[in-house]
Amino acid sequence: MTLQATDAAKPGTPTLAAKGFFQLAASELRTEADGVVSVILKDPDGGALPVWEPGAHVDVLFSNGMLRQYSLCSEPADRSAWRIAVLREQTSRGGSSFVHEVLRAGDVLDVRGPKNNFRGTAGSGEKLFVAGGIGITPLLPMIRAAIRAGEPWRLLYLGSNLRSMAFLDEIAGLDPVGHRTRIHAKEGSGALDLAGYLRSEGLAADSTVYACGPPRLLSELRLAHEAGLVPQLLFEDFGQDEPDAGTRPGGAVPGSGAQGGSGQESRNTSGDNSPFVVETADGMEIDVAENETILDALQRSGVPALNSCRKGTCGTCETVVLDGIPDHRDEILSDEERASNETMMICVSRCRGERLVLEL
């Protein structure tokens, strides 16, 4: 995230409240594995937290100005607290290193959400959850939900070594007999032949794979889907090409029968990169060149705007459209949301015309 520490966007300011942020206290920090710390978030006044569903994530704005997205991995029914887990990145730009080195119990964070882009129309049969490393976080609430609903499920959890794999004890508690889970650490066992594993599992046509992990894992799953080994695929990509990313929203593989956001960047777009003008709510006009995004133009002009992925995949920069028609190029909004033209992702989307008026 590249938020500048301007007066208009400092943690705890009224402007952030207007953008949907509220303050939560980091009541407890726990070491879950080598390089993984969980943070328990609570309302400082003891109030109930917003309702959320499995797969949801929150935006967290740290006091150093870094904005990151993290999946909620606690229990949705418990509205007294939220839990996130943060992997320490070797190439941290200030997000994960802040949590691991600076954050202390009792510190207050600005949080926005929850949001849920890990969604879609899944098959009616078995659920296979595939996690790579810290990608286990959004899947834990999904597994618990499947257990409560009496739905058939299995888990494949991949990691570099057992020491770095978080929540192993918690997973063991969800599957005491161990028939539903496979824990595979590369250290000692070598890399898993994922296609071979899926082939041996013989997934039924009505089953769905829910996945979260690094790009290589998701790429292998997409190839497996194309080869017919994965009937439906829903995923969340926490993208290690983006240091400090917690978990970033994903979606469904096109053509898999699961309706989600990812892979839809060309849907309903004009492909026109002509220059246009953006007008802010207070009347400031900013020219957007053909080779820059709205976000780039705003930052060039000194207008603060929250952002993170710069790819149209996280939803952080979602901005209200007051006038004009956006050329949607994100991977988040549904067809209905795009048709309403009420909001847009300013890191990738453009204008169908010559002018947009945005609530900035």
C-alpha positions in Angstrom: 0.0 0.0 0.0 1.3 3.4 -0.8 -0.8 5.8 1.3 1.2 8.9 2.1 1.0 10.2 5.7 -0.9 13.4 4.8 -3.2 15.2 7.2 -6.1 14.0 5.2 -5.4 10.4 5.6 -3.5 9.8 8.9 -4.7 6.9 11.1 -7.4 8.0 13.5 -8.5 11.0 11.6 -12.2 11.9 10.7 -11.4 11.4 7.0 -10.7 7.8 7.7 -14.0 7.4 9.6 -15.8 8.8 6.6 -14.1 6.1 4.5 -15.5 3.4 6.7 -12.6 2.9 9.1 -13.1 2.3 12.8 -10.7 1.6 15.7 -10.1 -1.7 17.3 -7.6 -2.7 19.9 -5.0 -5.4 19.4 -5.9 -7.1 22.7 -3.5 -10.1 22.3 -0.7 -11.3 20.0 0.0 -15.0 19.8 2.8 -16.9 18.1 1.1 -19.5 15.9 4.2 -20.9 14.1 7.6 -19.8 13.0 7.1 -16.4 11.4 3.4 -16.3 12.0 1.7 -14.1 14.6 -2.1 -13.9 15.2 -3.7 -10.7 16.4 -6.9 -10.6 18.4 -8.9 -7.5 17.6 -11.6 -6.1 20.0 -13.7 -3.0 20.3 -11.9 -0.8 22.9 -15.3 -0.2 24.5 -16.3 -3.9 24.5 -19.0 -3.5 21.8 -20.0 -6.3 19.4 -18.1 -6.4 16.1 -19.8 -6.4 12.7 -21.3 -9.6 11.3 -19.1 -11.5 8.8 -19.1 -14.7 6.9 -16.3 -17.3 6.2 -13.9 -16.0 3.6 -14.1 -12.3 4.7 -11.2 -10.1 5.1 -10.5 -6.6 6.7 -8.3 -3.7 5.7 -5.9 -2.8 8.5 -4.2 0.6 8.5 -1.1 0.7 10.7 0.2 3.8 12.5 3.2 3.8 10.1 0.8 4.5 7.2 0.8 1.0 5.7 -2.5 -0.5 4.7 -2.9 -4.3 4.4 -5.6 -6.8 3.9 -6.0 -9.9 6.2 -8.5 -12.7 6.2 -10.5 -13.2 9.4 -9.8 -16.7 10.8 -11.8 -16.7 13.9 -15.4 -17.8 14.5 -18.1 -15.6 12.9 -20.5 -16.4 15.7 -18.2 -14.8 18.2 -18.7 -11.1 17.7 -16.6 -10.1 20.7 -13.3 -10.5 18.8 -11.7 -11.0 15.4 -8.6 -12.9 14.7 -6.1 -12.3 11.9 -2.8 -14.0 11.2 0.3 -12.2 9.8 3.2 -14.0 8.1 6.5 -12.2 8.5 7.7 -11.5 4.9 11.4 -11.4 4.3 11.0 -8.5 1.9 8.6 -6.6 4.1 7.9 -3.0 3.2 6.5 -2.2 6.7 3.3 -4.2 7.1 4.4 -7.6 8.4 7.5 -6.2 10.1 5.3 -3.7 11.9 3.2 -6.4 13.4 6.1 -8.6 14.3 8.4 -5.9 15.6 6.4 -2.9 16.7 2.8 -3.8 17.5 2.0 -4.5 21.1 -1.1 -5.7 23.0 -3.3 -2.7 23.7 -2.3 -0.8 20.6 -5.2 0.7 18.6 -5.5 0.0 14.8 -7.8 1.6 12.2 -9.8 -1.2 10.5 -12.3 -1.3 7.7 -14.6 -4.1 6.7 -15.3 -6.9 6.7 -15.5 -7.5 3.0 -16.0 -10.8 1.2 -14.8 -11.4 -2.3 -14.0 -15.1 -1.7 -17.5 -16.0 -2.9 -19.2 -17.8 -5.7 -21.7 -20.5 -6.7 -20.1 -23.7 -5.7 -21.1 -27.3 -6.5 -23.5 -29.1 -4.1 -21.1 -31.9 -3.3 -17.8 -32.3 -1.4 -15.6 -29.3 -0.5 -11.9 -29.8 -0.9 -9.9 -27.0 0.8 -6.4 -26.4 -0.5 -4.1 -24.1 1.5 -0.6 -23.0 0.9 1.2 -21.6 3.9 -0.6 -18.6 5.4 -3.4 -19.3 3.0 -4.9 -21.5 5.6 -6.4 -18.5 7.3 -9.6 -17.9 5.2 -10.2 -21.6 5.0 -10.4 -22.3 8.7 -13.9 -20.6 9.1 -15.1 -22.3 5.9 -14.1 -25.7 7.3 -15.9 -25.0 10.6 -19.0 -23.9 8.6 -18.9 -27.2 6.6 -18.7 -29.2 9.8 -21.7 -27.4 11.3 -23.7 -27.9 8.2 -22.8 -31.6 8.0 -21.2 -31.2 4.6 -18.5 -33.5 3.3 -15.1 -31.9 3.3 -11.3 -32.5 3.0 -8.3 -30.4 3.5 -4.9 -30.4 1.8 -2.5 -28.1 3.7 0.9 -27.5 2.1 3.9 -25.8 3.7 7.7 -25.6 3.5 8.0 -27.3 6.9 5.8 -28.2 9.9 7.4 -25.5 12.1 6.1 -22.7 9.8 2.6 -24.1 9.3 0.1 -22.3 11.6 -2.9 -23.7 13.4 -1.9 -27.4 13.1 -3.4 -28.1 16.6 -6.6 -26.3 15.7 -6.9 -28.4 12.5 -6.3 -31.6 14.4 -9.2 -30.6 16.7 -11.5 -30.2 13.7 -10.5 -33.7 12.4 -9.6 -35.8 15.5 -9.4 -39.1 13.5 -7.4 -37.5 10.7 -9.3 -39.0 7.8 -10.2 -35.6 6.3 -6.9 -33.8 6.4 -3.5 -34.2 4.7 -0.7 -32.1 6.0 2.3 -32.0 3.5 5.6 -30.3 4.3 8.1 -30.0 1.6 10.9 -30.5 4.0 11.3 -34.2 4.5 8.6 -35.2 1.9 9.6 -33.2 -1.2 7.2 -31.2 -3.3 3.7 -32.6 -3.7 2.7 -33.7 -7.2 -0.6 -31.7 -7.0 -2.0 -33.0 -10.3 -1.2 -36.6 -9.2 -2.9 -35.9 -5.9 -6.1 -34.5 -7.5 -6.1 -37.4 -10.0 -6.0 -39.9 -7.2 -8.7 -38.2 -5.3 -11.1 -38.4 -8.3 -13.3 -35.4 -7.4 -16.9 -35.8 -8.3 -18.5 -33.4 -10.8 -20.4 -31.5 -8.1 -17.4 -31.0 -5.8 -15.7 -27.6 -5.3 -12.1 -26.8 -4.6 -11.5 -23.7 -2.3 -8.0 -22.5 -2.4 -5.7 -19.9 -1.0 -2.0 -19.7 -1.3 0.9 -18.4 -3.4 0.6 -17.7 -7.1 2.4 -21.0 -8.1 -0.2 -23.1 -6.2 -3.1 -21.3 -7.7 -1.5 -21.6 -11.2 -1.3 -25.3 -10.8 -4.9 -25.5 -9.7 -6.0 -23.5 -12.7 -4.2 -25.9 -14.9 -5.8 -28.8 -13.1 -9.2 -27.2 -13.7 -8.4 -26.9 -17.4 -7.4 -30.5 -17.4 -10.7 -31.6 -15.9 -9.2 -32.6 -12.5 -11.0 -29.8 -10.6 -14.7 -29.3 -11.4 -15.3 -26.0 -9.6 -12.5 -23.7 -8.3 -12.9 -20.8 -5.9 -9.8 -19.1 -4.7 -8.1 -16.3 -2.8 -4.7 -15.1 -3.8 -2.5 -13.5 -1.2 0.1 -13.0 -3.9 3.7 -13.2 -2.7 4.6 -10.9 -5.6 3.2 -8.2 -3.3 5.3 -8.1 -0.2 3.4 -7.8 3.0 0.1 -8.9 1.5 -2.0 -10.7 4.0 -4.7 -12.4 1.8 -6.0 -10.6 -1.1 -9.4 -11.2 -2.6 -9.7 -13.6 -5.5 -12.6 -15.2 -7.2 -13.6 -18.0 -9.5 -11.9 -19.5 -12.5 -13.8 -18.4 -15.6 -15.9 -21.3 -16.9 -15.7 -23.3 -13.8 -19.3 -22.8 -12.9 -18.3 -20.7 -9.9 -19.2 -17.1 -10.1 -16.6 -14.8 -8.6 -14.5 -11.8 -9.3 -11.1 -13.0 -10.6 -10.3 -13.4 -14.2 -12.9 -11.0 -15.3 -10.8 -8.0 -16.0 -11.9 -7.7 -19.6 -15.6 -8.0 -18.8 -17.7 -5.0 -20.0 -14.6 -2.9 -20.7 -14.2 -0.6 -23.7 -10.5 -1.0 -24.1 -10.3 2.7 -24.7 -7.3 4.4 -22.9 -8.2 7.9 -24.1 -7.4 10.8 -21.7 -10.2 12.2 -19.5 -10.8 14.5 -16.6 -11.5 13.5 -13.0 -13.3 16.1 -10.9 -13.3 15.8 -7.1 -16.3 16.5 -4.9 -14.9 20.0 -4.1 -14.4 20.9 -7.8 -10.7 20.2 -8.3 -10.1 19.0 -11.9 -7.3 16.5 -12.6 -6.3 15.3 -16.1 -5.8 11.6 -16.5 -3.4 10.8 -19.4 -3.8 7.7 -21.6 -0.7 6.1 -20.0 -1.7 6.6 -16.3 -4.4 5.5 -14.0 -6.8 7.7 -12.0 -4.8 6.7 -8.9 -1.5 7.8 -10.5 -3.1 11.1 -11.6 -4.4 11.7 -8.1 -1.1 11.0 -6.4 0.7 13.2 -9.0 -1.7 16.0 -8.0 -1.3 15.5 -4.3 -4.8 14.1 -3.7 -4.6 11.3 -1.1 -6.3 8.0 -1.9 -6.2 4.8 -0.1 -4.8 1.9 -2.2 -3.0 -1.3 -1.9 -2.8 -3.9 -4.7 -2.9 -1.5 -7.7 -4.3 -4.4 -9.7 -8.0 -4.1 -9.2 -8.1 -7.2 -6.9 -8.4 -6.0 -3.3 -11.1 -3.3 -3.3 -9.2 -0.9 -1.1 -9.4 2.0 -3.6 -13.2 1.6 -4.2 -14.5 5.2 -4.8 -18.1 6.5 -5.1 -19.0 7.8 -8.6 -21.0 11.1 -8.4 -21.3 11.6 -12.2 -20.1 10.0 -15.4 -19.8 6.4 -16.5 -16.8 4.3 -15.4 -15.0 1.8 -17.6 -14.8 -1.0 -15.1 -11.6 -3.0 -15.3 -11.4 -4.5 -11.8 -11.8 -8.1 -10.7 -14.0 -7.3 -7.7 -17.4 -5.9 -8.7 -20.2 -8.1 -9.8 -22.1 -7.5 -13.0 -24.9 -5.9 -11.1 -22.5 -3.6 -9.2 -20.8 -2.6 -12.5 -24.2 -1.9 -14.1 -25.1 0.4 -11.2 -22.0 2.5 -11.7 -22.2 3.6 -8.1 -18.5 2.9 -7.3 -15.3 2.1 -9.1 -11.8 0.9 -8.5 -9.6 3.8 -9.3 -6.3 1.8 -9.5 -7.3 0.2 -12.8 -10.7 1.4 -14.1 -11.1 4.4 -16.4 -13.9 6.5 -17.9 -16.4 5.9 -20.7 -16.4 9.4 -21.9 -14.5 12.6 -21.1 -15.3 13.3 -17.4 -15.9 11.5 -14.1 -16.9 13.2 -10.9 -15.7 11.2 -7.9 -16.3 11.5 -4.1 -12.7 12.3 -3.3 
